[in-house]
Amino acid sequence: MEMKEFVTKLGINLEGKLDGEKYIVELSDSDEYSRMYTLLDSSDLVEIEEDATLLTDKVGELLFIGDMFEIKLVGNFASDIYRLVVTERE
């Protein structure tokens, strides 16, 4: 399964781009960031890695682990930058 196919299987229908070994989906705002969190948190295909979670009033980084892929949900609330970063598991 390819990264894009995995993202679609999670119910995420946003277009991303390959950047080397990463598949990156740019999110438009904090509402979309929240929607992605809800989709990932409720999915049976990934589990959140609590030890890799960083949440402050300025930054949110959450790592979700699947069988083949990892998804990092990244939000910089101060700079209004939000994205999903998908990589293959090692």
MOPAC internal coordinates of N, CA, C and O (Angstrom, degrees):
PM7 1SCF
backbone

  N    0.0000 0     0.00 0     0.00 0    0    0    0
  C    1.4472 1     0.00 0     0.00 0    1    0    0
  C    1.5385 1   108.25 1     0.00 0    2    1    0
  O    1.2310 1   120.85 1   -41.61 1    3    2    1
  N    1.2910 1   115.98 1   138.39 1    3    2    1
  C    1.4621 1   121.34 1   177.79 1    5    3    2
  C    1.5229 1   110.13 1   -88.38 1    6    5    3
  O    1.2310 1   120.95 1   -18.41 1    7    6    5
  N    1.3331 1   115.79 1   161.59 1    7    6    5
  C    1.4642 1   121.29 1  -177.94 1    9    7    6
  C    1.5216 1   111.82 1   -59.29 1   10    9    7
  O    1.2310 1   120.31 1   135.86 1   11   10    9
  N    1.3301 1   117.02 1   -44.14 1   11   10    9
  C    1.4725 1   120.51 1  -179.01 1   13   11   10
  C    1.5259 1   110.30 1   -62.42 1   14   13   11
  O    1.2310 1   120.37 1   138.84 1   15   14   13
  N    1.3164 1   116.90 1   -41.16 1   15   14   13
  C    1.4611 1   121.61 1   178.46 1   17   15   14
  C    1.5331 1   110.64 1   -63.31 1   18   17   15
  O    1.2310 1   120.44 1   140.45 1   19   18   17
  N    1.3233 1   116.76 1   -39.55 1   19   18   17
  C    1.4609 1   121.69 1   178.33 1   21   19   18
  C    1.5303 1   110.73 1   -62.99 1   22   21   19
  O    1.2310 1   120.46 1   134.91 1   23   22   21
  N    1.3194 1   116.73 1   -45.09 1   23   22   21
  C    1.4602 1   121.38 1   179.15 1   25   23   22
  C    1.5294 1   110.34 1   -60.57 1   26   25   23
  O    1.2310 1   120.41 1   136.79 1   27   26   25
  N    1.3162 1   116.82 1   -43.21 1   27   26   25
  C    1.4639 1   121.20 1   178.29 1   29   27   26
  C    1.5225 1   110.89 1   -63.82 1   30   29   27
  O    1.2310 1   120.52 1   140.35 1   31   30   29
  N    1.3262 1   116.61 1   -39.65 1   31   30   29
  C    1.4641 1   121.51 1   178.96 1   33   31   30
  C    1.5266 1   111.42 1   -62.90 1   34   33   31
  O    1.2310 1   120.52 1   151.87 1   35   34   33
  N    1.3246 1   116.60 1   -28.13 1   35   34   33
  C    1.4670 1   121.27 1   176.74 1   37   35   34
  C    1.5307 1   112.22 1   -75.81 1   38   37   35
  O    1.2310 1   120.18 1   171.79 1   39   38   37
  N    1.3347 1   117.25 1    -8.21 1   39   38   37
  C    1.4567 1   121.15 1  -179.04 1   41   39   38
  C    1.5175 1   113.34 1    94.36 1   42   41   39
  O    1.2310 1   121.09 1  -168.12 1   43   42   41
  N    1.3406 1   115.52 1    11.88 1   43   42   41
  C    1.4699 1   120.51 1   179.56 1   45   43   42
  C    1.5166 1   107.72 1   -96.47 1   46   45   43
  O    1.2310 1   120.60 1   -67.92 1   47   46   45
  N    1.3265 1   116.46 1   112.08 1   47   46   45
  C    1.4588 1   121.34 1  -174.98 1   49   47   46
  C    1.5219 1   112.32 1  -107.24 1   50   49   47
  O    1.2310 1   120.19 1  -146.51 1   51   50   49
  N    1.3135 1   117.24 1    33.49 1   51   50   49
  C    1.4567 1   122.10 1   177.68 1   53   51   50
  C    1.5195 1   109.12 1   -99.29 1   54   53   51
  O    1.2310 1   120.52 1   -36.94 1   55   54   53
  N    1.3055 1   116.61 1   143.06 1   55   54   53
  C    1.4619 1   121.84 1  -179.79 1   57   55   54
  C    1.5197 1   109.83 1   -76.52 1   58   57   55
  O    1.2310 1   120.97 1   -42.68 1   59   58   57
  N    1.3173 1   115.76 1   137.32 1   59   58   57
  C    1.4564 1   122.04 1   176.70 1   61   59   58
  C    1.5124 1   109.83 1  -123.55 1   62   61   59
  O    1.2310 1   121.57 1     7.55 1   63   62   61
  N    1.3426 1   114.61 1  -172.45 1   63   62   61
  C    1.4613 1   119.09 1   178.13 1   65   63   62
  C    1.5191 1   108.95 1  -141.75 1   66   65   63
  O    1.2310 1   121.50 1   -32.34 1   67   66   65
  N    1.3199 1   114.73 1   147.66 1   67   66   65
  C    1.4533 1   120.40 1   174.69 1   69   67   66
  C    1.5200 1   108.95 1   -79.41 1   70   69   67
  O    1.2310 1   121.33 1   -45.08 1   71   70   69
  N    1.3195 1   115.06 1   134.92 1   71   70   69
  C    1.4620 1   121.68 1   177.07 1   73   71   70
  C    1.5226 1   106.26 1  -134.91 1   74   73   71
  O    1.2310 1   121.09 1   -91.20 1   75   74   73
  N    1.3301 1   115.51 1    88.80 1   75   74   73
  C    1.4575 1   120.17 1  -175.02 1   77   75   74
  C    1.5122 1   110.09 1    67.53 1   78   77   75
  O    1.2310 1   120.57 1    61.59 1   79   78   77
  N    1.3293 1   116.52 1  -118.41 1   79   78   77
  C    1.4669 1   122.23 1  -179.08 1   81   79   78
  C    1.5282 1   112.28 1   -93.71 1   82   81   79
  O    1.2310 1   119.96 1  -170.14 1   83   82   81
  N    1.3287 1   117.69 1     9.86 1   83   82   81
  C    1.4636 1   122.25 1  -175.98 1   85   83   82
  C    1.5237 1   110.72 1  -118.67 1   86   85   83
  O    1.2310 1   121.19 1   -32.05 1   87   86   85
  N    1.3180 1   115.33 1   147.95 1   87   86   85
  C    1.4587 1   122.26 1   170.51 1   89   87   86
  C    1.5236 1   105.67 1  -112.84 1   90   89   87
  O    1.2310 1   120.34 1   -62.70 1   91   90   89
  N    1.3274 1   116.96 1   117.30 1   91   90   89
  C    1.4622 1   122.07 1  -172.97 1   93   91   90
  C    1.5280 1   110.47 1  -113.72 1   94   93   91
  O    1.2310 1   121.49 1   -50.99 1   95   94   93
  N    1.3191 1   114.75 1   129.01 1   95   94   93
  C    1.4633 1   122.03 1   175.67 1   97   95   94
  C    1.5275 1   107.16 1  -114.18 1   98   97   95
  O    1.2310 1   120.75 1   -64.92 1   99   98   97
  N    1.3227 1   116.17 1   115.08 1   99   98   97
  C    1.4638 1   121.31 1   177.11 1  101   99   98
  C    1.5298 1   108.36 1   -78.27 1  102  101   99
  O    1.2310 1   120.67 1   -47.19 1  103  102  101
  N    1.3196 1   116.32 1   132.81 1  103  102  101
  C    1.4551 1   121.96 1   178.97 1  105  103  102
  C    1.5317 1   108.92 1  -104.89 1  106  105  103
  O    1.2310 1   120.65 1   -34.60 1  107  106  105
  N    1.3182 1   116.36 1   145.40 1  107  106  105
  C    1.4634 1   119.93 1  -170.84 1  109  107  106
  C    1.5240 1   114.61 1   -76.67 1  110  109  107
  O    1.2310 1   120.09 1   147.75 1  111  110  109
  N    1.3383 1   117.43 1   -32.25 1  111  110  109
  C    1.4680 1   119.13 1  -175.20 1  113  111  110
  C    1.5223 1   110.52 1  -165.20 1  114  113  111
  O    1.2310 1   120.74 1     2.40 1  115  114  113
  N    1.3198 1   116.19 1  -177.60 1  115  114  113
  C    1.4622 1   120.92 1  -178.00 1  117  115  114
  C    1.5270 1   112.11 1   -67.23 1  118  117  115
  O    1.2310 1   119.82 1   152.54 1  119  118  117
  N    1.3251 1   117.95 1   -27.46 1  119  118  117
  C    1.4680 1   120.35 1   176.23 1  121  119  118
  C    1.5236 1   110.50 1   -65.47 1  122  121  119
  O    1.2310 1   120.61 1   137.87 1  123  122  121
  N    1.3238 1   116.44 1   -42.13 1  123  122  121
  C    1.4641 1   120.13 1   178.49 1  125  123  122
  C    1.5367 1   110.20 1   -68.82 1  126  125  123
  O    1.2310 1   120.43 1   143.47 1  127  126  125
  N    1.3193 1   116.77 1   -36.53 1  127  126  125
  C    1.4653 1   122.14 1   174.40 1  129  127  126
  C    1.5396 1   109.51 1   -57.83 1  130  129  127
  O    1.2310 1   120.38 1   133.31 1  131  130  129
  N    1.3159 1   116.88 1   -46.69 1  131  130  129
  C    1.4702 1   122.01 1   179.08 1  133  131  130
  C    1.5216 1   111.76 1   -63.47 1  134  133  131
  O    1.2310 1   121.01 1   139.87 1  135  134  133
  N    1.3167 1   115.67 1   -40.13 1  135  134  133
  C    1.4726 1   119.88 1   178.90 1  137  135  134
  C    1.5253 1   110.69 1   -64.55 1  138  137  135
  O    1.2310 1   120.27 1   140.01 1  139  138  137
  N    1.3410 1   117.09 1   -39.99 1  139  138  137
  C    1.4700 1   120.92 1   177.74 1  141  139  138
  C    1.5302 1   110.87 1   -65.02 1  142  141  139
  O    1.2310 1   120.70 1   140.74 1  143  142  141
  N    1.3285 1   116.26 1   -39.26 1  143  142  141
  C    1.4653 1   119.81 1   176.96 1  145  143  142
  C    1.5295 1   110.17 1   -60.07 1  146  145  143
  O    1.2310 1   120.52 1   134.18 1  147  146  145
  N    1.3125 1   116.62 1   -45.82 1  147  146  145
  C    1.4663 1   120.82 1  -179.67 1  149  147  146
  C    1.5217 1   111.25 1   -61.25 1  150  149  147
  O    1.2310 1   120.36 1   135.48 1  151  150  149
  N    1.3404 1   116.92 1   -44.52 1  151  150  149
  C    1.4678 1   120.27 1   178.44 1  153  151  150
  C    1.5248 1   111.64 1   -61.18 1  154  153  151
  O    1.2310 1   120.57 1   132.94 1  155  154  153
  N    1.3230 1   116.52 1   -47.06 1  155  154  153
  C    1.4603 1   120.63 1  -177.68 1  157  155  154
  C    1.5280 1   111.68 1   -68.26 1  158  157  155
  O    1.2310 1   120.53 1   137.65 1  159  158  157
  N    1.3105 1   116.59 1   -42.35 1  159  158  157
  C    1.4582 1   120.76 1  -177.71 1  161  159  158
  C    1.5211 1   112.37 1   -66.09 1  162  161  159
  O    1.2310 1   120.17 1   150.42 1  163  162  161
  N    1.3188 1   117.28 1   -29.58 1  163  162  161
  C    1.4651 1   120.80 1  -178.43 1  165  163  162
  C    1.5332 1   112.60 1   -93.73 1  166  165  163
  O    1.2310 1   119.81 1   178.08 1  167  166  165
  N    1.3228 1   117.97 1    -1.92 1  167  166  165
  C    1.4631 1   121.66 1  -177.46 1  169  167  166
  C    1.5231 1   111.92 1   -82.25 1  170  169  167
  O    1.2310 1   121.43 1   -36.22 1  171  170  169
  N    1.3310 1   114.87 1   143.78 1  171  170  169
  C    1.4734 1   121.38 1   173.78 1  173  171  170
  C    1.5275 1   111.47 1   -83.78 1  174  173  171
  O    1.2310 1   119.88 1   172.24 1  175  174  173
  N    1.3334 1   117.83 1    -7.76 1  175  174  173
  C    1.4639 1   121.46 1  -175.94 1  177  175  174
  C    1.5272 1   113.22 1   -86.96 1  178  177  175
  O    1.2310 1   120.38 1   162.74 1  179  178  177
  N    1.3294 1   116.88 1   -17.26 1  179  178  177
  C    1.4715 1   121.15 1  -179.67 1  181  179  178
  C    1.5300 1   109.64 1  -138.05 1  182  181  179
  O    1.2310 1   121.69 1   -22.66 1  183  182  181
  N    1.3306 1   114.36 1   157.34 1  183  182  181
  C    1.4594 1   120.97 1   174.20 1  185  183  182
  C    1.5160 1   108.29 1  -130.14 1  186  185  183
  O    1.2310 1   120.85 1   -37.30 1  187  186  185
  N    1.3143 1   115.98 1   142.70 1  187  186  185
  C    1.4614 1   119.42 1   179.31 1  189  187  186
  C    1.5287 1   109.38 1   -73.01 1  190  189  187
  O    1.2310 1   121.09 1   -39.37 1  191  190  189
  N    1.3093 1   115.52 1   140.63 1  191  190  189
  C    1.4639 1   122.49 1   176.42 1  193  191  190
  C    1.5219 1   106.64 1   -98.67 1  194  193  191
  O    1.2310 1   120.88 1   -84.21 1  195  194  193
  N    1.3288 1   115.92 1    95.79 1  195  194  193
  C    1.4639 1   121.85 1  -174.10 1  197  195  194
  C    1.5285 1   112.63 1   -57.10 1  198  197  195
  O    1.2310 1   120.30 1   141.94 1  199  198  197
  N    1.3336 1   117.03 1   -38.06 1  199  198  197
  C    1.4687 1   120.70 1  -177.06 1  201  199  198
  C    1.5276 1   112.65 1   -68.36 1  202  201  199
  O    1.2310 1   120.18 1   161.68 1  203  202  201
  N    1.3273 1   117.26 1   -18.32 1  203  202  201
  C    1.4630 1   120.68 1  -178.36 1  205  203  202
  C    1.5270 1   112.06 1  -103.29 1  206  205  203
  O    1.2310 1   120.21 1  -166.84 1  207  206  205
  N    1.3174 1   117.21 1    13.16 1  207  206  205
  C    1.4585 1   122.05 1  -177.45 1  209  207  206
  C    1.5253 1   110.71 1   -90.60 1  210  209  207
  O    1.2310 1   121.16 1   -46.26 1  211  210  209
  N    1.3156 1   115.39 1   133.74 1  211  210  209
  C    1.4606 1   122.10 1   175.61 1  213  211  210
  C    1.5253 1   107.61 1  -128.27 1  214  213  211
  O    1.2310 1   120.50 1   -62.36 1  215  214  213
  N    1.3182 1   116.65 1   117.64 1  215  214  213
  C    1.4573 1   121.51 1   178.33 1  217  215  214
  C    1.5224 1   109.61 1  -131.58 1  218  217  215
  O    1.2310 1   120.84 1   -59.85 1  219  218  217
  N    1.3279 1   116.01 1   120.15 1  219  218  217
  C    1.4596 1   121.94 1   173.51 1  221  219  218
  C    1.5275 1   106.65 1  -132.57 1  222  221  219
  O    1.2310 1   120.36 1     3.86 1  223  222  221
  N    1.3156 1   116.91 1  -176.14 1  223  222  221
  C    1.4626 1   119.24 1   177.60 1  225  223  222
  C    1.5259 1   111.97 1   -74.62 1  226  225  223
  O    1.2310 1   119.94 1   168.31 1  227  226  225
  N    1.3602 1   117.72 1   -11.69 1  227  226  225
  C    1.4599 1   121.43 1  -178.94 1  229  227  226
  C    1.5174 1   114.10 1  -111.33 1  230  229  227
  O    1.2310 1   120.21 1   154.82 1  231  230  229
  N    1.3376 1   117.21 1   -25.18 1  231  230  229
  C    1.4673 1   121.18 1  -173.66 1  233  231  230
  C    1.5247 1   110.16 1  -139.16 1  234  233  231
  O    1.2310 1   121.57 1   -38.54 1  235  234  233
  N    1.3183 1   114.60 1   141.46 1  235  234  233
  C    1.4576 1   121.24 1   171.42 1  237  235  234
  C    1.5166 1   109.21 1  -132.09 1  238  237  235
  O    1.2310 1   120.18 1   -60.78 1  239  238  237
  N    1.3309 1   117.27 1   119.22 1  239  238  237
  C    1.4629 1   122.20 1   175.95 1  241  239  238
  C    1.5152 1   107.78 1  -129.00 1  242  241  239
  O    1.2310 1   121.29 1   -61.68 1  243  242  241
  N    1.3242 1   115.13 1   118.32 1  243  242  241
  C    1.4542 1   121.75 1  -178.48 1  245  243  242
  C    1.5204 1   108.77 1  -124.00 1  246  245  243
  O    1.2310 1   120.62 1   -46.14 1  247  246  245
  N    1.3270 1   116.42 1   133.86 1  247  246  245
  C    1.4534 1   121.50 1   179.80 1  249  247  246
  C    1.5192 1   109.39 1  -109.08 1  250  249  247
  O    1.2310 1   121.23 1   -53.23 1  251  250  249
  N    1.3321 1   115.25 1   126.77 1  251  250  249
  C    1.4564 1   122.64 1   176.41 1  253  251  250
  C    1.5226 1   107.95 1  -115.07 1  254  253  251
  O    1.2310 1   120.58 1   -46.38 1  255  254  253
  N    1.3326 1   116.49 1   133.62 1  255  254  253
  C    1.4606 1   122.56 1  -175.33 1  257  255  254
  C    1.5300 1   109.63 1  -112.51 1  258  257  255
  O    1.2310 1   121.09 1   -50.25 1  259  258  257
  N    1.3388 1   115.51 1   129.75 1  259  258  257
  C    1.4529 1   121.87 1   172.44 1  261  259  258
  C    1.5200 1   109.36 1  -115.96 1  262  261  259
  O    1.2310 1   120.13 1     3.09 1  263  262  261
  N    1.3155 1   117.35 1  -176.91 1  263  262  261
  C    1.4649 1   120.87 1  -179.58 1  265  263  262
  C    1.5269 1   112.20 1   -63.26 1  266  265  263
  O    1.2310 1   120.46 1   137.77 1  267  266  265
  N    1.3236 1   116.72 1   -42.23 1  267  266  265
  C    1.4619 1   120.80 1  -175.19 1  269  267  266
  C    1.5216 1   113.92 1  -111.55 1  270  269  267
  O    1.2310 1   120.40 1   157.10 1  271  270  269
  N    1.3385 1   116.84 1   -22.90 1  271  270  269
  C    1.4582 1   120.77 1  -171.99 1  273  271  270
  C    1.5221 1   111.84 1  -132.17 1  274  273  271
  O    1.2310 1   121.41 1   -22.89 1  275  274  273
  N    1.3351 1   114.91 1   157.11 1  275  274  273
  C    1.4560 1   122.84 1   171.02 1  277  275  274
  C    1.5235 1   107.61 1  -116.25 1  278  277  275
  O    1.2310 1   120.93 1   -37.41 1  279  278  277
  N    1.3081 1   115.82 1   142.59 1  279  278  277
  C    1.4592 1   120.53 1   177.19 1  281  279  278
  C    1.5205 1   108.02 1  -123.64 1  282  281  279
  O    1.2310 1   121.00 1   -55.08 1  283  282  281
  N    1.3119 1   115.69 1   124.92 1  283  282  281
  C    1.4603 1   120.44 1   174.32 1  285  283  282
  C    1.5263 1   107.14 1  -105.61 1  286  285  283
  O    1.2310 1   121.25 1   -57.62 1  287  286  285
  N    1.3114 1   115.22 1   122.38 1  287  286  285
  C    1.4630 1   122.19 1   175.72 1  289  287  286
  C    1.5222 1   106.43 1   -96.98 1  290  289  287
  O    1.2310 1   120.65 1   -65.94 1  291  290  289
  N    1.3216 1   116.36 1   114.06 1  291  290  289
  C    1.4579 1   122.13 1  -172.19 1  293  291  290
  C    1.5291 1   109.89 1  -117.02 1  294  293  291
  O    1.2310 1   121.03 1   -49.48 1  295  294  293
  N    1.3127 1   115.63 1   130.52 1  295  294  293
  C    1.4503 1   121.06 1   175.53 1  297  295  294
  C    1.5187 1   110.65 1  -135.89 1  298  297  295
  O    1.2310 1   121.02 1   -53.65 1  299  298  297
  N    1.3167 1   115.65 1   126.35 1  299  298  297
  C    1.4582 1   121.09 1   172.39 1  301  299  298
  C    1.5235 1   105.32 1  -109.02 1  302  301  299
  O    1.2310 1   121.04 1   -83.23 1  303  302  301
  N    1.3203 1   115.61 1    96.77 1  303  302  301
  C    1.4604 1   120.85 1  -173.02 1  305  303  302
  C    1.5259 1   112.17 1   -67.26 1  306  305  303
  O    1.2310 1   120.27 1   147.98 1  307  306  305
  N    1.3246 1   117.09 1   -32.02 1  307  306  305
  C    1.4597 1   121.17 1   179.99 1  309  307  306
  C    1.5238 1   111.78 1   -69.10 1  310  309  307
  O    1.2310 1   120.78 1   141.77 1  311  310  309
  N    1.3443 1   116.11 1   -38.23 1  311  310  309
  C    1.4738 1   120.80 1  -178.66 1  313  311  310
  C    1.5177 1   113.26 1   -97.16 1  314  313  311
  O    1.2310 1   120.06 1   176.71 1  315  314  313
  N    1.3416 1   117.49 1    -3.29 1  315  314  313
  C    1.4621 1   122.57 1   179.98 1  317  315  314
  C    1.5342 1   111.97 1    59.37 1  318  317  315
  O    1.2310 1   120.92 1  -135.30 1  319  318  317
  N    1.3564 1   115.85 1    44.70 1  319  318  317
  C    1.4656 1   122.61 1   177.88 1  321  319  318
  C    1.5229 1   107.67 1  -118.18 1  322  321  319
  O    1.2310 1   121.02 1   -52.36 1  323  322  321
  N    1.3450 1   115.66 1   127.64 1  323  322  321
  C    1.4648 1   121.25 1  -175.82 1  325  323  322
  C    1.5227 1   108.66 1  -138.44 1  326  325  323
  O    1.2310 1   120.73 1   -41.99 1  327  326  325
  N    1.3483 1   116.20 1   138.01 1  327  326  325
  C    1.4663 1   119.17 1   178.43 1  329  327  326
  C    1.5174 1   111.52 1  -160.45 1  330  329  327
  O    1.2310 1   122.27 1   -19.93 1  331  330  329
  N    1.3196 1   113.26 1   160.07 1  331  330  329
  C    1.4647 1   123.45 1   169.18 1  333  331  330
  C    1.5171 1   106.92 1  -107.20 1  334  333  331
  O    1.2310 1   120.17 1   -45.70 1  335  334  333
  N    1.3175 1   117.27 1   134.30 1  335  334  333
  C    1.4522 1   121.40 1   177.33 1  337  335  334
  C    1.5237 1   107.63 1  -124.16 1  338  337  335
  O    1.2310 1   120.72 1   -62.04 1  339  338  337
  N    1.3242 1   116.22 1   117.96 1  339  338  337
  C    1.4543 1   122.37 1  -178.21 1  341  339  338
  C    1.5149 1   109.76 1  -107.82 1  342  341  339
  O    1.2310 1   120.85 1   -48.82 1  343  342  341
  N    1.3327 1   115.98 1   131.18 1  343  342  341
  C    1.4661 1   121.36 1   176.54 1  345  343  342
  C    1.5211 1   108.65 1  -135.11 1  346  345  343
  O    1.2310 1   121.48 1   -21.54 1  347  346  345
  N    1.3352 1   114.77 1   158.46 1  347  346  345
  C    1.4672 1   119.09 1   175.53 1  349  347  346
  C    1.5091 1   108.61 1   -75.87 1  350  349  347
  O    1.2310 1   121.12 1   -33.88 1  351  350  349
  N    1.3325 1   115.47 1   146.12 1  351  350  349
  C    1.4693 1   120.35 1   176.02 1  353  351  350
  C    1.5120 1   109.05 1   -74.33 1  354  353  351
  O    1.2310 1   121.40 1   -32.49 1  355  354  353
  N    1.3067 1   114.92 1   147.51 1  355  354  353
  C    1.4742 1   120.08 1   179.10 1  357  355  354
  C    1.5011 1   110.86 1   -87.21 1  358  357  355
  O    1.2310 1   120.10 1   180.00 1  359  358  357

